């Protein structure tokens, strides 16, 4: 039964922690690293509140989801995947995604299937996750033209965060239908942390969320979707749709005197695509959903 304590721990706490840290970052004039700190801290606070302190060393697959979020926090704050040669950055993203996928799901699958098969599957998942991570980290959600956009083409700075919150909220509903209440709560915590960022950004009290928070989002969502697929009953198709919803590309650049209005329409169309992908994923998960278990 979902209680008030669950709501406070899994929804209110991550939203407040993320929002307050982003506000402090804005007041202190922090850079992209502050977004990773805010989103990562908000999500990890919910993990501890929902599951208790699990120790420094992960003991089971769900613990590795929190470890993935912590790794994303460290990588995002240090900017490791935002500096250096592009090929090295891609390799680092792929390596981290592979490690997260292996510890969350690969080790369990290796007990059921031949090791070489599992390694190949984990490598493919890691490559896809690294590609999505690269897309997220290459964006500049500053409310301006953005990468490749024309000068004068503006958009509300909170719209990209709204899209991520929509994608994560859809993931929470789909994962909640997969048969694991705990995984549903943990995915909801990520959505709530993004919701806190959305409110802060909408009120213009926070710096841009991306690309600083991309490592946290990419590694945490990867762990959650893999755990729900392997350890619960989330269909792979649903997981794929949810992953796509989180990385829907920005609209093509617009030009001319009405660039701002055209850009806003394009962003709203993109939001509809995100919602449609999330809705489809929820529908697929509902069709395959078993009775809920703890």
C-alpha positions in Angstrom: 0.0 0.0 0.0 1.4 3.4 -1.0 1.5 5.5 2.2 2.1 9.1 3.1 5.6 8.2 4.2 6.3 6.7 0.7 5.1 9.9 -0.9 7.3 12.0 1.3 10.4 9.8 0.8 9.9 9.1 -2.9 8.3 12.3 -4.2 8.6 15.3 -1.9 12.2 14.6 -0.7 13.9 14.3 -4.1 12.0 17.2 -5.5 12.9 19.4 -2.6 16.5 18.4 -2.5 17.0 18.9 -6.2 15.1 22.2 -6.3 16.9 23.7 -3.3 20.3 22.7 -4.6 19.6 24.2 -8.0 18.5 27.4 -6.3 21.6 27.5 -4.2 23.7 26.9 -7.4 22.0 29.8 -9.1 22.7 32.1 -6.2 26.3 31.0 -6.1 26.7 31.3 -9.9 27.6 27.6 -10.2 28.2 25.9 -13.6 27.1 22.7 -15.2 28.5 20.6 -12.4 25.8 21.9 -10.0 23.1 20.3 -12.1 24.7 16.9 -11.7 25.0 17.5 -7.9 21.4 18.6 -7.6 19.8 15.8 -9.6 22.1 13.1 -8.2 21.7 14.2 -4.6 17.9 14.3 -5.0 17.7 10.9 -6.5 20.1 9.3 -3.9 18.3 10.9 -1.0 15.1 9.1 -2.2 17.0 5.8 -2.5 18.2 6.1 1.1 14.8 7.2 2.4 12.9 4.4 0.6 15.4 1.5 1.2 17.5 2.7 4.1 21.3 3.0 4.1 22.7 0.0 2.3 26.3 0.5 3.1 29.1 1.7 0.9 29.4 -1.5 -1.1 26.4 -2.5 -3.2 25.1 -5.9 -2.1 22.4 -6.6 -4.7 21.2 -5.4 -8.1 19.0 -2.7 -6.8 21.9 -1.3 -4.8 23.8 -0.9 -8.1 21.1 1.5 -9.4 22.0 3.9 -6.6 25.7 3.2 -7.4 25.0 4.2 -11.0 23.4 7.4 -9.9 26.4 8.2 -7.7 28.7 7.4 -10.6 26.7 9.8 -12.8 26.9 12.5 -10.1 30.7 12.2 -9.9 31.1 12.1 -13.7 28.7 15.0 -14.2 30.4 17.2 -11.5 33.9 16.4 -12.8 32.9 17.0 -16.4 34.9 13.9 -17.5 32.6 13.3 -20.5 32.4 16.9 -21.5 36.1 17.4 -22.1 38.8 15.8 -24.2 38.7 14.2 -27.6 35.2 13.2 -28.8 36.2 9.5 -29.3 37.5 9.3 -25.8 34.3 10.8 -24.4 32.2 8.3 -26.3 34.3 5.4 -25.1 34.1 6.6 -21.5 30.3 6.8 -21.7 30.1 3.4 -23.2 32.4 1.9 -20.6 30.4 3.4 -17.7 27.1 2.3 -19.3 28.5 -1.2 -19.7 29.5 -1.4 -16.1 26.1 -0.1 -14.9 24.3 -2.6 -17.2 26.5 -5.5 -16.1 26.2 -5.0 -12.4 22.4 -4.3 -12.5 21.4 -7.1 -14.8 24.3 -8.8 -16.6 25.6 -10.9 -13.7 22.1 -12.3 -13.1 21.6 -13.1 -16.8 25.0 -14.8 -16.9 23.6 -17.4 -14.5 20.8 -18.2 -17.0 22.4 -17.8 -20.4 25.8 -18.4 -21.9 28.3 -15.7 -20.8 29.3 -14.7 -24.4 25.7 -14.1 -25.3 25.1 -12.0 -22.2 28.3 -9.9 -22.8 27.1 -9.2 -26.4 23.7 -8.1 -25.2 25.1 -5.9 -22.5 27.5 -4.4 -25.0 24.6 -3.5 -27.4 22.6 -2.0 -24.5 25.7 0.0 -23.4 26.3 1.3 -26.9 22.7 2.5 -27.2 22.8 4.1 -23.8 26.1 5.8 -24.7 24.5 7.2 -27.8 21.5 8.5 -25.9 23.9 10.0 -23.3 25.8 11.8 -26.0 22.6 13.3 -27.3 21.6 14.6 -23.9 25.1 15.9 -23.1 25.4 17.8 -26.4 22.3 19.9 -25.8 22.4 23.4 -24.3 19.1 24.0 -22.6 19.7 27.7 -22.0 16.5 29.0 -23.5 18.4 30.4 -26.4 19.1 29.2 -29.8 20.8 26.1 -28.6 23.4 24.1 -30.5 22.9 24.7 -34.2 19.9 27.0 -33.7 19.7 30.4 -35.3 20.3 33.6 -33.4 17.1 35.0 -32.1 15.3 31.6 -31.9 14.4 31.4 -28.3 12.5 28.9 -26.2 11.4 28.7 -22.6 14.3 27.2 -20.6 12.0 24.9 -18.7 10.6 23.1 -21.8 13.5 20.6 -22.1 13.2 19.8 -18.4 9.5 19.3 -18.8 10.2 16.8 -21.6 12.6 14.9 -19.4 10.1 14.9 -16.5 7.4 13.6 -18.8 9.7 10.8 -20.0 10.7 9.9 -16.5 7.1 10.1 -15.2 6.0 7.7 -18.0 8.8 5.4 -17.0 7.7 5.4 -13.4 4.1 4.4 -14.4 5.4 1.7 -16.8 7.9 0.3 -14.3 5.3 0.4 -11.6 3.2 -1.9 -13.8 6.1 -4.3 -14.2 5.4 -6.1 -10.9 7.8 -4.4 -8.5 6.6 -1.6 -6.3 10.1 -0.8 -5.2 11.4 -0.2 -8.7 8.3 1.9 -9.4 9.1 4.0 -6.4 12.7 4.4 -7.4 11.8 5.4 -10.9 9.2 7.8 -9.5 11.9 9.3 -7.4 13.9 10.2 -10.5 10.8 11.7 -12.0 10.2 13.7 -8.8 13.8 15.0 -8.8 13.3 16.2 -12.4 10.0 17.7 -11.3 11.8 19.7 -8.7 14.3 20.9 -11.3 11.3 21.8 -13.6 9.7 24.0 -10.9 13.0 25.7 -10.2 13.7 26.3 -13.9 10.1 27.4 -14.6 10.5 30.1 -11.9 13.8 31.1 -13.3 15.5 30.2 -10.0 17.9 27.6 -11.4 20.6 27.2 -14.0 20.1 25.0 -17.1 19.7 21.3 -16.2 21.6 19.9 -19.2 24.3 19.0 -20.1 25.6 18.8 -16.6 22.9 16.3 -15.3 23.1 14.1 -18.4 25.4 11.4 -16.8 23.0 11.1 -13.8 20.0 10.8 -15.9 21.5 8.4 -18.4 23.1 5.9 -15.9 20.1 6.0 -13.5 17.5 5.5 -16.1 19.6 2.7 -17.7 19.8 0.9 -14.4 16.1 1.3 -13.6 14.9 0.1 -17.0 17.2 -2.8 -17.1 16.3 -3.9 -13.6 12.6 -3.7 -14.4 13.2 -5.7 -17.6 15.3 -8.4 -16.0 14.1 -8.6 -12.4 10.5 -7.7 -13.0 8.2 -8.0 -16.0 8.7 -4.8 -18.0 8.7 -5.8 -21.7 11.8 -4.9 -23.6 9.7 -3.0 -26.1 8.4 -0.8 -23.3 11.9 -0.1 -22.0 13.1 0.8 -25.5 10.2 3.2 -26.0 10.9 4.9 -22.7 14.6 5.2 -23.5 13.6 6.9 -26.8 11.2 9.3 -25.1 14.1 10.6 -23.0 16.3 11.4 -26.0 13.8 12.7 -28.6 16.0 15.1 -30.6 15.4 18.8 -30.6 13.5 20.3 -33.6 15.2 21.5 -36.7 16.5 25.1 -36.6 14.0 27.7 -37.8 14.7 31.0 -39.4 13.0 34.3 -40.1 11.2 36.9 -38.1 8.9 34.4 -36.4 11.8 32.1 -35.3 10.8 32.3 -31.6 7.2 31.3 -32.2 8.1 28.6 -34.7 10.7 27.3 -32.3 8.2 27.1 -29.5 5.7 25.2 -31.7 8.4 22.8 -32.7 9.3 22.2 -29.0 5.6 21.6 -28.2 5.4 19.1 -31.0 8.5 17.4 -29.6 6.8 17.3 -26.2 3.8 15.5 -27.8 6.2 12.9 -29.3 7.7 12.3 -25.9 4.2 11.9 -24.4 3.1 9.6 -27.2 6.2 7.4 -26.7 5.7 7.3 -23.0 2.0 6.5 -23.4 2.8 3.7 -25.8 5.3 2.3 -23.3 2.7 2.4 -20.5 0.2 0.6 -22.8 2.7 -2.2 -23.6 3.6 -2.5 -19.9 0.0 -2.7 -18.9 -0.7 -5.5 -21.3 2.1 -7.5 -19.8 1.6 -6.5 -16.2 1.4 -9.2 -13.5 -0.1 -8.7 -10.1 1.9 -6.2 -8.1 4.5 -7.6 -5.6 6.8 -5.9 -3.1 
